[in-house]
Amino acid sequence: MLTLVVASCLAAGQLPPAPAPPALRGDPGAAMSGGQIQRWFEAFTVLQAQDALQMSETQYGRFVTRLKALQDARRKHQLARNQIMGDLRRLTNPQTGSNDEGSLGERLRALREEDDRAAVDLRRAFEGVDETLDVRQQGRFRLFEERMEQQKLELLMKTRQNARAAARGRGKS
């Protein structure tokens, strides 16, 4: 739903304030997964960027495309890295893991290769974003991203606290 709102607002050139995610509006049973929060926050970031970076409408259109490419690259590499880390976790589990050094070595190589690919892809994606911004805006973008990441972590913590409180409440009924 939020994606549709974001898309329609971008198409119309309107940028209303993003609604709070359901978990923070107090909607019953509206717990959000980490992936949902990530997607919501990416959309929220797109909406907030124009004001934060003081961009023109023309500049913003080019920027959004590049920002989405950066977000997609981050998400793709994080998913791949998480999968490899899960493999390593299973292979090294003291109770059920394997002593197959070949498999462990292969997964460690895969992790290094994924990290190397991510570095190259993210550098290219940042260069694409930077091409749409002047130097001042590039600096503001780095600060903006840092602030958005902090807000995302705070949202995740609050969501986790709400889920725990809801679970305790269900346990008492």
Contacts in CASP RR format, 6 or more apart in sequence:
PFRMAT RR
TARGET T0000
AUTHOR 0000-0000-0000
METHOD contacts of the structure
MODEL  1
MLTLVVASCLAAGQLPPAPAPPALRGDPGAAMSGGQIQRWFEAFTVLQAQ
DALQMSETQYGRFVTRLKALQDARRKHQLARNQIMGDLRRLTNPQTGSND
EGSLGERLRALREEDDRAAVDLRRAFEGVDETLDVRQQGRFRLFEERMEQ
QKLELLMKTRQNARAAARGRGKS
2 18 0 8 1.000
2 19 0 8 1.000
2 21 0 8 1.000
2 39 0 8 1.000
2 40 0 8 1.000
2 43 0 8 1.000
3 39 0 8 1.000
3 43 0 8 1.000
5 19 0 8 1.000
6 18 0 8 1.000
6 43 0 8 1.000
6 46 0 8 1.000
6 47 0 8 1.000
9 15 0 8 1.000
9 16 0 8 1.000
9 47 0 8 1.000
10 46 0 8 1.000
10 61 0 8 1.000
10 64 0 8 1.000
13 57 0 8 1.000
15 47 0 8 1.000
15 50 0 8 1.000
15 51 0 8 1.000
17 47 0 8 1.000
18 43 0 8 1.000
18 44 0 8 1.000
18 47 0 8 1.000
18 48 0 8 1.000
19 25 0 8 1.000
21 32 0 8 1.000
21 36 0 8 1.000
21 37 0 8 1.000
21 40 0 8 1.000
21 155 0 8 1.000
21 159 0 8 1.000
22 30 0 8 1.000
22 32 0 8 1.000
23 30 0 8 1.000
23 31 0 8 1.000
23 32 0 8 1.000
23 37 0 8 1.000
23 158 0 8 1.000
23 159 0 8 1.000
23 162 0 8 1.000
24 155 0 8 1.000
24 158 0 8 1.000
24 159 0 8 1.000
24 162 0 8 1.000
29 166 0 8 1.000
31 159 0 8 1.000
31 162 0 8 1.000
31 163 0 8 1.000
31 166 0 8 1.000
32 40 0 8 1.000
32 159 0 8 1.000
34 156 0 8 1.000
34 159 0 8 1.000
37 152 0 8 1.000
37 155 0 8 1.000
37 156 0 8 1.000
37 159 0 8 1.000
38 75 0 8 1.000
38 152 0 8 1.000
41 148 0 8 1.000
41 151 0 8 1.000
41 152 0 8 1.000
41 155 0 8 1.000
42 68 0 8 1.000
42 71 0 8 1.000
42 75 0 8 1.000
44 148 0 8 1.000
45 67 0 8 1.000
45 71 0 8 1.000
45 145 0 8 1.000
45 148 0 8 1.000
46 64 0 8 1.000
46 67 0 8 1.000
46 68 0 8 1.000
48 144 0 8 1.000
48 148 0 8 1.000
49 55 0 8 1.000
49 60 0 8 1.000
49 63 0 8 1.000
49 64 0 8 1.000
49 67 0 8 1.000
49 141 0 8 1.000
49 144 0 8 1.000
50 60 0 8 1.000
50 63 0 8 1.000
52 140 0 8 1.000
52 144 0 8 1.000
53 63 0 8 1.000
53 133 0 8 1.000
53 137 0 8 1.000
53 140 0 8 1.000
53 141 0 8 1.000
53 144 0 8 1.000
54 137 0 8 1.000
54 140 0 8 1.000
55 63 0 8 1.000
55 133 0 8 1.000
55 137 0 8 1.000
59 132 0 8 1.000
59 133 0 8 1.000
62 132 0 8 1.000
63 129 0 8 1.000
63 132 0 8 1.000
63 133 0 8 1.000
66 125 0 8 1.000
66 128 0 8 1.000
66 129 0 8 1.000
66 131 0 8 1.000
66 132 0 8 1.000
67 129 0 8 1.000
69 125 0 8 1.000
69 128 0 8 1.000
70 122 0 8 1.000
70 125 0 8 1.000
70 126 0 8 1.000
70 128 0 8 1.000
70 129 0 8 1.000
73 118 0 8 1.000
73 121 0 8 1.000
73 122 0 8 1.000
73 124 0 8 1.000
73 125 0 8 1.000
74 122 0 8 1.000
74 125 0 8 1.000
76 121 0 8 1.000
77 114 0 8 1.000
77 117 0 8 1.000
77 118 0 8 1.000
77 121 0 8 1.000
77 122 0 8 1.000
80 114 0 8 1.000
81 111 0 8 1.000
81 114 0 8 1.000
81 115 0 8 1.000
81 118 0 8 1.000
84 107 0 8 1.000
84 110 0 8 1.000
84 111 0 8 1.000
84 114 0 8 1.000
85 111 0 8 1.000
87 107 0 8 1.000
88 104 0 8 1.000
88 107 0 8 1.000
88 108 0 8 1.000
88 111 0 8 1.000
90 96 0 8 1.000
90 97 0 8 1.000
91 97 0 8 1.000
91 98 0 8 1.000
91 100 0 8 1.000
91 103 0 8 1.000
91 104 0 8 1.000
91 107 0 8 1.000
92 104 0 8 1.000
98 104 0 8 1.000
129 141 0 8 1.000
130 138 0 8 1.000
130 141 0 8 1.000
133 141 0 8 1.000
END
